[in-house]
Amino acid sequence: MPNRIVRCADCEAELPPVSQSAVNVDYRNTDSQRICDECNENYFRCPECWQTHSNEDGTSWNDSLYCDNCLDGLTVICDRCDERENRYDAHRVTDNRYDVICDDCYSNYFFTCDSCGNAFNNSRYGQEGMCATCYANYEDDSDDSSSEDDNPCIHSYSYKPRCNFHRHTSENGAHKDYLGVELEVNSNQIIGHARYTLQALNGSDTEEHAFLKQDGSITSGGFEIVTHPHTLKSHRELWQSFFSAVPQGMTSYKTGQCGMHVHISRSGLTDMVIRRMLVFLNAPQNGAYITAIAQRSSNSYARRQEKTLTEPFSYDRYEALNLTNRCTAELRIFRGTVRKDRFFKNLEFAMAMVQFCRESNYSQLDSRTFVSWVSKRKHSYKYLYNYHVERGYSFGKQLATEDRRKSAVIAVVDDTAA
């Protein structure tokens, strides 16, 4: 029986059978849409949405062709120099002349206020890392009269001091990836444990790095530890003293009442990255993995339900990723812990997820791809990687034996060195 004649979908030239041909097949992958090599040169696949487009509908950026919709989502045009910039690297500024500027222009002409978090022209600088307006209105709020008399170092739940941003001494230049921690703990000696925590994290009577708050959800007694924004590397240094001698009677995981929330600075997140994070955290196929990472299931305080890239943001603060805060995206999934390796596993997951969602397209937002991605960066996310090994994950597949698990674990010696 003679072979059916197949023609190029564009130029209608006759094509040989697939078994005899090295001719490219159109990305739609149906016999009726095969195209010849010559016509195939007129198309490209956008590396972001993975859809096929005519070359005439593409724009070159970073040595690749992107469709216009994706390029508009990934990049912005600097209002100062008119150069195209990755949205992640660009800065939103508060200025009469400019709205969005590239990283080079920011480094040369702008600064970010440590108080309000907005970027201003250098001419608006006040003092103490603040813009002129914030510095003029600044009042020392370290003395909070709303604290309970019997717990003088534990503030009321509504206490919100001015943020202090911290990075490790080895980190230079502008940083956007700051994390803030809210860790609920149970305590049978609240005053003593509160004093231990403040001394371990601050080293003095100030609240430079962290403070404590009351929390009504801890019904069996305890408090909430809240840090100012720190980079991941700075957090690794900050918590060393706390975890070196956690006092007996201070718990977090045991009762099941406590959670750990990680606030991710929105200054380093584009809307597209946030949408990918929402899809990744809520995808049904990732459910078992997210539960394992969080060490608890979806619940009324951190609900998970399937998301798409195009649906409007939810402003329900009790979702897995809370977007109701102006300056942060709050990851609420984790069960509380005062175990050092579990605590840093949670922080590393938050930071790794952000970077993974910056680099990945929609088709890659699955847990197997993420586990493989972390495995290739295991020295940057060593606690998370070790947890993967412990749970039996390695490059997206289960490890075969306990010996292989143990041999894969990275020795963690100096947490501030990497």
SULTAQUI-V309557 format. One record per backbone hydrogen bond with DSSP energy under -0.5 kcal/mol. NH is the residue of the N-H (numbers start at 1). CO is the residue of the C=O. E is the energy in kcal/mol with one decimal. If there is no record, write none. Layout:
NH/CO/E  NH/CO/E
//
This chain:
6/15/-0.7  8/13/-2.8  9/34/-2.5  12/8/-1.5  15/6/-3.4  20/17/-1.6  21/18/-1.4  29/26/-2.7  33/30/-2.1  34/31/-1.3  35/24/-0.7  40/36/-2.3  41/37/-0.9  41/38/-0.7  42/39/-2.3  43/40/-1.6  44/53/-2.3  46/44/-0.6  46/51/-2.4  47/65/-0.7  50/46/-2.0  53/44/-2.5  55/42/-2.7  57/54/-1.9  58/55/-1.6  59/66/-2.5  61/64/-2.9  64/61/-1.3  66/59/-2.2  68/57/-0.8  71/67/-2.5  72/68/-2.3  73/69/-1.3  74/70/-2.1  75/71/-2.2  76/85/-2.4  78/76/-0.5  78/83/-2.8  79/100/-3.2  82/78/-1.9  85/76/-3.0  87/74/-3.1  89/86/-0.7  90/86/-1.3  91/101/-2.9  93/99/-2.7  94/119/-3.7  95/93/-0.8  95/98/-0.7  101/91/-2.6  106/102/-2.2  107/103/-2.5  108/104/-1.5  109/105/-2.3  110/106/-2.2  111/120/-2.3  113/118/-2.9  114/129/-2.9  117/113/-1.4  119/92/-0.6  120/111/-2.9  122/109/-2.4  124/121/-2.9  125/122/-1.6  126/130/-2.7  130/127/-2.0  132/124/-2.6  135/131/-2.5  136/132/-1.9  137/133/-1.4  138/134/-0.6  138/135/-0.7  141/139/-0.8  144/142/-0.8  145/143/-0.7  147/144/-1.6  148/154/-0.8  151/148/-0.8  154/151/-2.1  155/153/-0.6  155/212/-2.4  159/156/-1.7  165/163/-0.5  166/229/-2.3  171/168/-2.1  172/170/-0.6  178/176/-1.7  179/230/-3.4  180/263/-2.4  182/261/-2.4  183/225/-2.8  184/182/-0.5  184/259/-2.3  185/223/-2.6  186/251/-3.1  187/221/-1.8  188/249/-0.8  193/189/-2.9  194/190/-2.5  195/191/-2.3  196/192/-2.2  197/193/-2.3  198/194/-2.4  199/195/-2.2  200/196/-2.7  201/197/-2.3  202/198/-2.5  203/198/-0.7  203/199/-1.2  211/226/-2.6  212/153/-0.5  213/224/-2.2  214/155/-2.1  218/215/-1.6  219/217/-1.4  221/218/-1.2  223/185/-1.6  224/213/-2.8  225/183/-3.2  226/211/-2.8  226/224/-0.5  227/181/-2.3  228/209/-2.9  230/179/-2.4  231/166/-1.6  235/231/-2.4  236/232/-1.9  237/233/-1.2  238/234/-2.7  239/235/-2.2  240/237/-1.0  243/239/-2.4  244/240/-1.1  245/241/-0.6  245/242/-0.9  250/247/-1.6  251/186/-1.8  251/249/-0.7  256/253/-0.6  258/252/-0.7  260/334/-1.9  261/182/-2.7  262/331/-2.4  263/180/-3.5  263/261/-0.5  264/262/-0.5  264/329/-2.7  265/178/-2.4  265/263/-0.5  266/327/-3.0  268/265/-1.0  269/266/-1.6  274/270/-2.2  275/271/-2.4  276/272/-2.2  277/273/-2.4  278/274/-2.3  279/275/-2.3  280/276/-2.9  281/277/-2.7  282/278/-1.7  283/279/-1.4  286/283/-1.6  287/284/-1.4  290/286/-2.7  291/287/-2.3  292/288/-1.9  293/289/-2.5  294/290/-2.9  295/291/-1.7  296/291/-0.9  299/302/-0.7  302/299/-1.1  303/318/-2.7  317/315/-0.7  319/316/-1.2  320/303/-2.8  322/320/-0.6  322/330/-2.9  323/321/-0.5  329/264/-2.5  330/322/-2.5  330/328/-0.5  331/262/-3.1  331/329/-0.7  332/320/-2.8  332/330/-0.7  334/260/-0.8  335/294/-2.3  336/258/-2.3  340/338/-0.6  343/339/-2.7  344/340/-2.4  345/341/-1.6  346/342/-1.9  347/343/-1.8  348/344/-2.7  349/345/-2.2  350/346/-2.1  351/347/-2.1  352/348/-3.1  353/349/-2.9  354/350/-1.7  355/351/-2.1  356/352/-2.9  357/353/-2.5  358/354/-1.3  359/355/-1.6  360/356/-1.6  362/48/-0.6  364/361/-1.9  365/362/-1.4  366/364/-2.1  370/366/-2.0  371/367/-2.8  372/368/-2.0  373/369/-2.4  374/370/-2.6  375/371/-2.2  376/372/-1.5  377/374/-1.6  378/375/-1.0  380/377/-1.6  381/377/-1.5  385/381/-2.7  386/382/-2.5  387/383/-1.9  388/384/-2.2  389/385/-2.3  390/386/-2.7  391/387/-2.4  392/388/-0.8  392/389/-1.0  393/388/-3.5  394/397/-1.8  397/394/-1.7  399/392/-1.4  405/401/-1.6  406/402/-2.5  407/403/-2.3  408/404/-1.2  408/405/-0.6  409/405/-0.9  409/406/-0.6  413/411/-0.7  415/413/-0.6  417/414/-1.0
//
